[in-house]
């Protein structure tokens, strides 16, 4: 499968041919009873439960722009297109796609949408479910299905688009995705303020200004990012000059602050050490400060780090993993268990052998099973990644 020239348009005919090739691959795998692991850029293969697949189906070469309408702020791309390429192409038109999942910008659009991954920008612009307008998938029965559309005003039929966002490829191989874009702000500035979680939340709740992103980082993470040795609130302000100036003046009331490079957000996204255990906690935004205090204390004892999107009530905890021995596994079980007791918890990463002992299956309720049966009755696509039994 030839990689599309990113920046040049991929013809509808070529895209259709690629979908046919992928459908044939799924059909053959189904006939042979061979499960497939769907792979994009290959950067997040340790995320989610271990996948019981014998072969892979890669979308890394299925990249390129199918349609881009700057006047409509919409773009359709093949799933293997990287976030970095999308940023470069849309920036030339004064636009951007405000999706910033944790990891590298070399990650693909398909993987971001399939996993429903979101970063600090989600507080102002929403998650992938809010950005995706439509998609094309190849189901586990080898059917090529289109959902949604390529325009913002498209409400016909069942919302199969959102059903596939965050389904981890268990309903179909995402091959093409249409997204809504935003105009780049006139100004885009980032500031670091040493502040407690409670004071940071109070400012965010009371301020007339809405930051594009506001992320509280723990002392360990702040030291790694070279923004301080205490808890630091990173605030990204965007808009015209007058708006940003007013927001800066308001932010200054929190305490001493300094401007930091915009590249700080890329550094934050890539700060997670390879092989770490990651637990994402959530609560009501008004309770985030209390959750932060308890979670960060546990993380600090484990010599890990944490960061929180205060306006979304999300605290993401990163625990170092040292080896595979029984003692290390017992330590991790204790730490992850303590975090799970604090609130709603989603484990993002964990050593493969610990998943069954720590995390309950995510998609074994009757409704999820019926939906999976409709799209992939033989469990050919990413089997086990959501914890369903063999």
Number of C-alpha atoms within 10 A of each C-alpha: 12 9 13 21 14 19 16 12 15 20 14 11 9 12 20 12 13 17 24 16 13 24 21 15 15 26 19 13 18 21 12 9 13 17 23 24 22 24 21 26 20 15 14 17 15 18 19 20 27 20 21 17 18 11 12 14 16 18 25 21 17 23 27 26 25 22 18 19 12 15 7 13 19 22 23 25 27 30 30 27 30 25 21 14 20 21 16 14 18 21 14 9 13 13 19 20 21 24 23 21 25 21 18 19 18 14 23 27 29 31 28 24 28 25 19 18 19 19 20 32 21 22 20 15 16 16 22 25 18 13 20 24 26 24 28 24 25 25 25 30 21 23 18 19 14 17 21 23 20 22 17 17 9 11 10 9 8 10 13 15 20 20 14 25 25 17 18 23 27 25 27 28 31 30 24 26 29 28 24 20 20 17 15 17 15 11 14 15 16 22 22 25 23 23 19 18 21 16 12 22 24 15 15 16 15 9 13 11 18 17 19 21 22 27 25 28 29 26 22 19 24 24 15 15 16 11 23 18 15 17 24 26 27 26 23 23 23 22 17 12 13 10 13 20 15 12 19 19 10 14 21 13 10 16 9 11 18 12 15 17 9 13 9 17 22 15 15 20 16 15 17 21 12 10 16 19 23 22 20 21 24 22 19 14 16 16 14 23 23 13 23 28 13 13 23 25 15 20 22 17 11 16 12 24 27 28 25 27 24 31 21 18 20 23 26 22 28 26 26 18 19 12 11 12 8 9 11 13 17 11 13 22 16 13 17 22 14 15 22 19 11 16 15 12 20 17 21 17 21 24 18 14 12 15 18 12 8 16 17 14 16 14 17 15 10 9 10 11 14 13 14 20 14 13 19 21 17 17 24 25 32 26 23 20 23 20 19 16 10 7
